[in-house]
Amino acid sequence: MRTVFMGSAALGCPALDRLLRDDAVDLAAVVCQPDRPSGRRLRPAPCPTKTAAEAAGVPVLTPEQVNAPDSVASLRAFRPELIVVVAYGQMLGKEILELPPRGCINVHASLLPLYRGAAPIQWAIANGEARTGVTTLYMNARMDAGDLIDQTAVPIGPDDTADTLHDTLAAAGADLLMRTLAALRTGAVRATPQDESRATYAPKLRKSDGRIDWCLAADAIRNRVRAFQPWPGSWCRREGGGVLKLLDARAEARDGETGRVLEVRGEGPLVAAGAGSVRLCRVQPPGKRPMSGAAYARGHTVRVGERLS
C-alpha cells in the first residue's frame, strides 16, 4: 500500500520505524515540520522523524504551510493510497484529506473522544486520570473529531511523568497502527462516529500553566509536577528568591495556611496546599543544577513560615 507518513515529534518515530520495516507498506515520502531553532545557540535542527526518514533514504518534504497549492501538488505527485498522521503539527485541509483513496488515518495519544487537542498526555496526568490510551481514526476537517477505527487502553502509573507515559504511548500507538493497517488491507475496518457528548479537550500548553497554584489540593499539584516535565515545567516564586522549579514532589496529609512552608526537615520543604501539603523532593534554583529538596533547604535558607507564590 503506497503510503505517505506525516509526523514531526518523537511520538511518531516508533510508528515510522514500523512502516519502514513493513514489507506490505510502500513508504513514498515523509512530511514533517521545517528545521527549527534548537539548543542554547538556537541553531536550526531537524525534527526526529526527518532524521529517521533521511537515514532510511525516504524522500522528505518540510513545507511551512502544508495546505499551500505547491505543497498539495508535491503530495499529489507521490500518488499516496493512504496518508498516516502522527503528531504532525498542522491541520490538513480538504484537498489533502480527500487526496488518498483510502483516507487519512491519525494516531492520537488518548482514548478519544477524551482529550482532543495538542497535549493529551500532559493533561491526562495533570487531571489525575488512572488510564489513557491511543486511538486510530479517520481524519476530517475538525481536530481529532473523525470516526474512530480502533483503540488501546494504557494505565497511568502513580509515578508516570509526561516523558515516561509519552514513550509508552508511542510504542502502543505503533502497535495499534500496524493492527489498523492489517484490518484496512483485509477490509475489516469498521469506523464508528465519536460521541460528541463525551468530548473533552487538551489545549496546547503555555508557560503560565506551569506556575503552581497552592490553592489546589496536594494531589493535584503533584500531578501537575509530573505532567509538565520537561515543558513548561512546574515552578513557583520564593519571597525575594526568584523562581524555583519543582521537579519531583510528594503529597502529604498535613494541613496549614496555603503556600506556607510548614517544615524544612526530611526530604525537603513541606508546603501547605489547598488540601494537604506538598513535599518538595527535587528542585532546581535559578541558574543551578537540579538538587534534592533537602540539599536546597540546607543551602538556601528556607524558613518555616515563609510563603511561596
N, C-alpha and C positions, 0 to 999 in steps of 0.2 A: 504494500500500500504506500503510494507516494505521499510523503508527509513533510510538512514544514513545522518546525518547533519554534515557538515564540516564548522566550523567557529570559530574564536578566539576573535575578537574585540566586543566591546559593540554594534556596529551596527547590529550584528546578534542576539542579545538577544531577541528582540520582535518577530522575526521570529521563533526562537527556542521555545519560550513560546507558540506561536500559534500551532506549530507542536505537542508540548506536550499535548495540550488541544483538539486536533482534533481527534475524535474517528475513522475517516477514515484513520488515519496515524498510522502505527506500527513503532515507532521510535526505531530502532535496536541499534543504537550507535551514539555517538557524537565524532568527531575527531577535535582536536584543537592543538594549539602550546604547547610545553612543558612549565612548570613554568619558569618564567624569573625573574632576579633580579629587585626589585622594592623598592621605597622609599629611604629615606636617608641612611638606613643601608644596602640597596641592598640585602635584603633577598628574596629568591625565592617566587614568588606569582603566583597563578593560574590565567589564563585569565578568563574574565567574563562568557564565555559560559561553561567552565569547572565547575565553581562553580554552575551554574544553573543546569547543567546536573546531577552532583553528588547529588544535593538536591532532584532531581526527581527520583533518583535511576536508571539512564540510564548509561550503560557502556560507558567509556571514553577511547579513545586512544590518546596518545600525542607523535607521532613519530617525531624525529628530521628531518628525511628525509622520507616524505610520500611515495615517489616512490621506496624506497628500497624494495627488494624482501620480507623481513619479514613483512613490513608494508602492502604491497599489499595482502599478504597471510592472514593477520589478517582481512583486509577489506572483502576479498572474503568469509571468514568464516561466516560473518554476512548475506550473501546472499541478498544484497540490490536489490530491484527492481528499486530504484531511489536514486540518491545522490543529495542533496541540498547544495549549497555552498554560504556562505555569509561572506565576509571579512575573509577568512581563513589565507592567508599569504604565501601559497606555490602554485606553479604551479603544476597542475596534469598531469602526464604522460599518455601515450597511454593506458597502461594496466588498469589504474583506469577509464579513460574516457570511455573505452569500457566495463567495468565491469557490470554496471546495465543495464538491458534490456530497461528501459525507459529513460536512458540517465542521464547526469549530468546537472542540472539546476543551474544557478548562478543568484543571485540577486545583481545588481550593482547600485551604487548610482549616476547615471547620465542618461541622455537621449541618450543612445548610437545611433550612433557611436561617439557622442561627449564625450570627457573626458574619454577615456580609460586609465586605469592605477591605481596607488596606492592612489592618493589623489584627487579624483574628486570633493569632497565637497569643499575643500580649494581653488582649482584653479578656480572653478566656481565663487566663491565670489571674489577672487583676480582679476579676469578678468572682473568684473563688470556685470556679467550676471544677467538678470532680472528673469530668471527661470532656474530650473534644473529638476530633477525628479529621478525616479527609473525604472529599466529595468529588466525583466526576460529574460534569453537567454539560449540556449543550448551551453554548453562549447565545445571548440575544442582546438587544440594544441597551438593556439595563444591567447595572453592575451586580453580578453574582445571582441573577434572578431567573436564569434559564431552567429548562426542565432537567430534573435530576436523573442520572443514569445509575450510579452506584455509590455506596458509602462504606467506610471502615471506621469504627469507633476506636479511640485510643484513650486510655486512662491518663489523668494528670496526677503525677505523684506529688506528695506533700513538699518535696524539695526540688521539684522541677523549676527551672528558670526558663525564660524565653529561649535561651540558647539551647538547652538540652531538649526541650519539647520541639523546637524547630527541627533538630536533627532526626528525632523520632518520626515526626510527621512527614519530613522529606522522604524518608525511606518508605513509610507506609503509602505515601502518595505515588511513588514509583511503582510499587506492587499493584496498587489499585488501577493505575493507568494501564499496566500490562493486562490485567484482568478485563478491563473495559475494552481494550483493543481486540482481545481474543473474542469477546462477545460480539463486537462490531463486525468482525470478519465472518462469523457464523450466522449473523442475522438475529442474535439472541438479545439484543438491546431493547429494553422496554422503558422508555423515558417517561417520567412522572412529573406533572406540574408541581411547583412548590406551593406549600400552604402559606399564603401571604399573611395570615393572621398570626403566625408564629415567627415572623421575620424579626431579627434583631441585627444591630449594626456595630461594626468595629472600625471607627474612623481612624484616619491617619494620625499617628502620634505627634504631639507638639512638645517642645521643650518644657512648657509650663505643666504638662501632665506629670512630669517627674517630681514636682515640688510636693513634699509631704504635707498633708493636711492632718494635723494632730488631733482634730476633732473626730476623725474616723476611728472605728474600732481597731484595736491592736491587730487582729487577724487580717483586716482589710489593708492596713499599712504594710504588714509583712507580705501579703500577696502582691502588692504594687512593687515592692522592692524586688521580688522575684521576677515580676513580669517585665519591668522596664530596664533590665540589663540586656545588652550594654547601652541601648539608647532608648529614651532620653536620659536614662539613669534616674535614680531617686536621690533627692537632696533636700536639705533644709539650711536655715541660717542660724548661727550662734550669735549671741549678744557680743558684737564687736569682733567676732572671729571669722567672718566671711562664710562662704558656702562650705558645707560639709556633705560629702557624698556618702550614701548608705549602700553598702554592697551586700551585707547579709544581716538579717535581723530575726529575732525570735519573739513571739507573742507570749506575754505572761499575764497572770490574773490580777496583779496588784493595781489598785486604782489610785488616782491622785488628780491634781489640777492639770488640765490639759496642757501639754507641751513642757511641763516642768520636769527637770531631772530629779528622780526620786532617790537614786543611789549611784555610786560610781565603783562599787566593788565588783568582784567576779569577772565575767567575760567581757564586760563593757558597760557603759552608762545605761541606766534604766530610765525611760522617758514615759510619762503618763500620756495615754491616748484617750479618745472619747469614751472607750470602754476597755479596761485592762491597760497594759503598758507594753512598751517595745524595748527589748534589749538590743543595743547596737553592737552586734558581734564582730562586724568588719566594716571599716570605714576608710575614706580617703580624704585627707585635709587638702586645702588649696596648695597646689604646687608640690605635693608629696606623693609618695607611693602608697598603695593600699597597705593597711595595717590592722591588727586586731583592735577591737574596741577597748580592751584592757590597756594595750600599749598607748592608744590615743588618750585615754583618760589620765594615764600617768604623765605623759609628756606634754599635754596641752591644757592642764589645769582646769579640768571640768569640775564644776562645783555643784553640790546638791542645792536645789532651789533655782538654778539657772534655767532660763526659759529658751526653748528652741522654737523657731517660727518657720 
